[in-house]
């Protein structure tokens, strides 16, 4: 039952009004300067506005505010009431709006609506006399616009909620505040139609990088962003409207395509394991809805949304080229014009040349010192200026960035633009779910949406040529340590591309990985940067480590001459063919040298044996070492050492063989001559005689024998029987 129709509430209105008046007279409702909870940052009750209906009331409407009140104090609250509040001063120009936006929660004082049914509600009662620390309770208050007693002036007004009560044993005080903007026409439907405000809305479809390899992700945050009320889902919904433009990061499409692969995708865990990702169906649904967007309103961002200002300051211009190359490979966006933008929209003035390397048709820049939208180039590329503070919400106190705050600020600010006759378009850049929700709800009769292409077709305006790039923005850039890590990652991939026979797949992977590593999403997130980059660097370095392509050789080799050869075995454990070189280093190159073996191809998971041919100019052992390298000279693993001993054994051996042959031939010749002489002598001594009778069979002629290839010896040593025979004769 509504408060203004509840008879119990109606019967107590008079008593409550009297009580409130008495408290006001006692100075307890409007706290003086000395009361502790008048300050914005000391509010013991946090008020969150969750609803305001209607968003665009007329003078005959009733405004309802709903929300929650949370006890942020360390003590319980008692006697707590929520009361409708308003300030009766109209805001009619931009200066007044800025002043109200930046004002303290106690300024202006305004007044509470305490004498109308439904304008106040008790948050404590006899059944619940206190609100405990940390406890949250809901509320709803309402008031007719007519009861707010506002002037008839068209403009923006401040409305909100005050919470009164006691903290612990302290006295009654204002212990919580919340404020909102509300635009109000002068008299209602009979007013002159408001002046249209040209509004360009650009929805950014991008997310923090998480893909670190084919089908491998560092986390599964995309599954959450793709859920029914997830960030990317709401952004896509905001983009799918008439005359609304969108900017798509090709890296996001690449990651979503990987998530929808038939084999799914894997997510790394802190302990090194991988688990299946949960977002395949969500990614497929999102891509189907994305395909229905009007491509005439579509633009692409540089791949990975790189931190272009930081790349300029860290002299990493080659990363820009990698980003452009990676984006060109994504067929879904290849034909879309490119607009350069970073995650915070800020552009360092001295980095324009790097931004223009993206070949963008325009640079989307926040904080250009101008009220114009399309600006003449600082170099060769025109700029689109937008105000990033449109979605800062407000007014305070916190929380001031709820979807209701964002919506009401958009409506109020655009209404002032209409009242003041703004002639230049307003550019809104939407990057969050709350911004998307607010923009969806911020359509008003005076808001006339136009696509980004209409703005770009206009004539760029002259402007101050000044870009505001505060020190805080510079401090948030990728620093020198991170730049060094990006260089190391690029160098590791370059070495691997040089190693494999077909480098194109590796070059593509390198372009994507390096561009993602330089993303502007890593601003103010060094831990996220390290978690993303370190596993990629480790993987890339491992590809060119000593464990992928190995060299096996004997630790000692003996050469039998000035030249020769010995085998070396190379093994490739990678899934791709590789091309390597063996470089040799000799401790004494003047004595022994080994030329390099180049362009050795090893098939995937294969081995090959290479014959190495040293060249020696002197005898003796020489220490040499072998180093496997890529064709461009990047070392693969550690050096392998061995000893090569040059002996000239072949030359000496031939001398020995020839000399031995000569000795053998001479000895054989002499022996034959000696045997012939002995036979002749024996024949003369064997003529018939008395001594010879009956002795012919006892002393036969000695047979011819094989001659050992040894030096000639004396007959006495070799034939003792013959010596005895001669002595007998």
Secondary structure, DSSP 8 states (H G I E B T S, - for coil): --GGG-HHHHHHHHHHHHHHHHHHHTT-SS--TT-GGGSGGG-SEEEEEEEEE-SS--TT-EEEEEEEEEE-SSS-EEEEEEEEEEEEEEE-SHHHHHHHHHS-TTSS--EE--SSTTSEEES--SSS-EE-TT-EEEEEEEEEGGGGT--S--EEEEEEEEEEEEETTS--EEEEEEEEEEEE-SSSTTS-----EEEEEEEEE-----EEETTEES--HHHHHTSTTSHHHHHHHHHSSTT-EEEEEHHHHHHHHHHTSTT--EEE-TTS-EEE-S-HHHHHHHHHHHTTS-GGGEEEE-TT-B-HHHHHHTT-HHHHHHHHHHHHT-TTTTTS-BEE--TT----GGGHHHHHTT--SEEEEE-BSSS-SEE--SSSSEEEEE-GGGGS--SSSS---SHHHHHHHHHHHHHHHHHTT--S-EEEEE-SHHHHHHHHH---TTEEE--HHHHHTS--B-----B---HHHHHTS--HHHHHHHHHHHHHHHHHHHHBS--HHHHHHHHHHHHHHTBGGGTT-HHHHHHHHHHHHHHHHHHTSTTTEEEE--SEEEESSSB--EEEEEEE-SSS-EEEEEEEEETTTTTEEE--EEEEEE-TT-EEEEEE-EEESS-EEEEEEEEEEETT--B-S--EEEEEEE--HHHHHHHHHHHHHHHHHHHHHHHHHHHHHHHHHHHHHTSS-TTTTT-TTTS---------SS----HHHH-HHHHHHHHH-
